[in-house]
Amino acid sequence: MDRMDEVHSFIKDNIDYDVLLQCHPTEKMDINELVELMVETIAVKQPVIRINKYDFPYDVVRSRLEKIDFHTMEYVLECLRNNTTKVRNIRSYMLTTLYNAPVTCSNYYKAEVNHDFYGK
């Protein structure tokens, strides 16, 4: 239980949890679910973790999830909010979104800016 509490505190600090809730008060439940999923994934060590049908070593997944900060969480919330496709396994979908977010967030926003300013 100490490990779970430790990871929970780390994740909340990392994402500026209180500020995130202030900025997105209507998404409190979504934020809490994402936090719990990250905590569970990091705290319960497994040899491999399945992400988008691929098995990744625990340390790789843990490292990626630990990189998630306030801005990355805003990106994840936006991605989840904008999804219009049928999701059969929401836990898997959310974990995949969280896992990919630190390496896609910056380019997503660049593409949005390019589209808004230079797109036709």
Phi, psi and omega per residue, in radians:
M1 nan -0.614 3.111
D2 -1.047 -0.707 3.132
R3 -1.066 -0.762 3.129
M4 -1.081 -0.783 3.137
D5 -1.106 -0.725 3.128
E6 -1.088 -0.829 3.132
V7 -1.151 -0.701 3.126
H8 -1.029 -0.815 3.109
S9 -1.095 -0.759 3.140
F10 -1.041 -0.847 -3.121
I11 -1.083 -0.820 -3.126
K12 -1.072 -0.719 3.087
D13 -1.132 -0.763 -3.090
N14 -1.053 -0.659 -3.067
I15 -1.713 0.105 -3.070
D16 0.888 1.015 -3.015
Y17 -0.841 -0.878 -3.085
D18 -1.107 -0.709 3.110
V19 -1.183 -0.712 3.113
L20 -1.038 -0.735 3.106
L21 -1.153 -0.651 3.100
Q22 -1.138 -0.676 -3.127
C23 -1.342 -0.437 -3.077
H24 -2.335 1.057 -3.050
P25 -1.094 -0.498 -3.130
T26 -1.375 -0.151 -3.103
E27 -1.947 0.404 -3.112
K28 -0.977 -0.791 -3.122
M29 -1.106 -0.738 3.123
D30 -1.099 -0.773 3.135
I31 -1.075 -0.792 3.137
N32 -1.085 -0.687 3.106
E33 -1.135 -0.717 3.120
L34 -1.138 -0.743 3.106
V35 -1.061 -0.828 -3.126
E36 -1.084 -0.667 3.111
L37 -1.141 -0.747 3.099
M38 -1.114 -0.777 -3.138
V39 -1.062 -0.855 -3.137
E40 -1.045 -0.756 -3.095
T41 -1.159 -0.673 -3.132
I42 -1.397 -0.740 -3.016
A43 -1.286 -0.563 -3.123
V44 -1.696 1.633 -3.049
K45 -1.224 2.236 3.105
Q46 -2.244 2.704 3.130
P47 -1.057 -0.770 3.121
V48 -2.384 2.686 3.094
I49 -2.230 2.275 -3.118
R50 -1.439 2.159 3.094
I51 -2.251 2.051 3.094
N52 0.890 0.833 3.077
K53 1.292 0.121 3.114
Y54 -2.072 2.517 3.092
D55 -1.630 2.184 3.117
F56 -2.047 2.554 3.068
P57 -1.068 2.531 -3.137
Y58 -0.876 -0.821 -3.070
D59 -1.083 -0.587 3.106
V60 -1.174 -0.805 -3.140
V61 -1.144 -0.803 3.123
R62 -0.999 -0.820 -3.135
S63 -1.041 -0.754 -3.125
R64 -1.153 -0.779 -3.133
L65 -1.165 -0.565 3.121
E66 -1.234 -0.241 3.104
K67 -1.482 -0.143 -3.097
I68 -1.261 2.185 3.127
D69 -2.113 -2.954 -3.103
F70 -0.960 -0.877 -3.078
H71 -1.174 -0.622 3.095
T72 -1.162 -0.684 3.096
M73 -1.123 -0.664 3.077
E74 -1.085 -0.703 3.097
Y75 -1.101 -0.777 3.122
V76 -1.065 -0.800 3.119
L77 -1.046 -0.735 3.114
E78 -1.117 -0.753 3.113
C79 -1.065 -0.788 3.140
L80 -1.152 -0.678 -3.139
R81 -1.146 -0.637 -3.054
N82 -1.528 -0.118 3.137
N83 -1.203 2.297 3.112
T84 -2.106 0.025 -3.127
T85 -1.544 2.772 3.105
K86 -1.217 2.211 3.110
V87 -1.898 2.045 -3.089
R88 -1.487 -0.626 -3.139
N89 -2.163 1.577 -3.015
I90 -1.117 -0.626 3.122
R91 -1.083 -0.821 3.117
S92 -1.102 -0.738 3.124
Y93 -1.081 -0.782 3.141
M94 -1.140 -0.743 3.140
L95 -1.134 -0.707 3.092
T96 -1.103 -0.748 3.120
T97 -1.081 -0.799 3.110
L98 -1.088 -0.779 -3.107
Y99 -1.086 -0.731 -3.092
N100 -1.397 -0.388 -3.016
A101 -0.962 -0.811 -3.097
P102 -1.097 -0.393 -3.111
V103 -1.828 0.018 3.128
T104 -2.141 -0.290 -3.026
C105 -1.006 -0.900 -3.075
S106 -1.066 -0.822 -3.127
N107 -1.203 -0.525 3.064
Y108 -1.052 -0.859 -3.116
Y109 -1.183 -0.616 3.053
K110 -1.070 -0.771 3.140
A111 -1.116 -0.681 3.112
E112 -1.112 -0.774 3.125
V113 -1.106 -0.810 3.139
N114 -1.035 -0.738 3.138
H115 -1.133 -0.806 -3.088
D116 -1.172 -0.654 -3.069
F117 -1.651 -0.531 -3.024
Y118 -2.107 -0.217 -3.122
G119 -1.288 2.793 3.136
K120 -1.921 nan nan
